[in-house]
């Protein structure tokens, strides 16, 4: 039987590989407002075919499917993809499918989709542009710089250089535009927030949550976006640093 530690101290690779069920539970607690409602309000998804890169356990893909005509989730980690497939079978949706692949190698033909999303995951602009139809849209959502772990960023005290560099690269080097919004995630109880958020973000977070009894986390998110008809002349790899939503 897999022995579960009290915390993985910000090791997302271990989370995705060994504890996808905890990631899934973490991402199941509701946000107000939901990122997908904000995205659809700003960029209508009606009638669109969306490829959701880094789709994880499927939460982001299922959310997108509420608005889009078709959603194709692409995920490299087998454990995450397995949970997504199980959830899809339970939901019996006919406009969602999941494929093995990565953000750098999307298993789709050139100019085959309307939108490419990366929800709290990295994005590869050249590969996204390859699969987009002319006029198609890249959407990348991640936490804002200095908001790793949300409002407990200073309590967690974890380096966020990759997150900050990634956000800067999208705007300054790749020419993405950006909007931002705040959202509050509700966990309902100290037990819930400690076993999910605390498990992921570490001992400092666990101690703080137990001491204060806090059961919600406020986040600030960036939505970076760019249309295919803008020429992308370079590559950067902004690293997703919070759970892929969802």
Secondary structure as UniProt FT lines:
FT   TURN            9..10
FT   HELIX           12..18
FT   HELIX           20..28
FT   STRAND          31..32
FT   HELIX           35..42
FT   STRAND          49..53
FT   TURN            56..57
FT   HELIX           59..65
FT   TURN            66..67
FT   STRAND          70..75
FT   HELIX           78..91
FT   STRAND          96..100
FT   TURN            103..104
FT   TURN            110..111
FT   STRAND          113..119
FT   HELIX           125..131
FT   STRAND          132..143
FT   TURN            145..146
FT   TURN            148..149
FT   HELIX           150..152
FT   HELIX           153..156
FT   HELIX           161..172
FT   TURN            173..174
FT   STRAND          177..186
FT   HELIX           190..193
FT   HELIX           194..198
FT   HELIX           199..201
FT   HELIX           203..212
FT   STRAND          216..227
FT   TURN            228..229
//
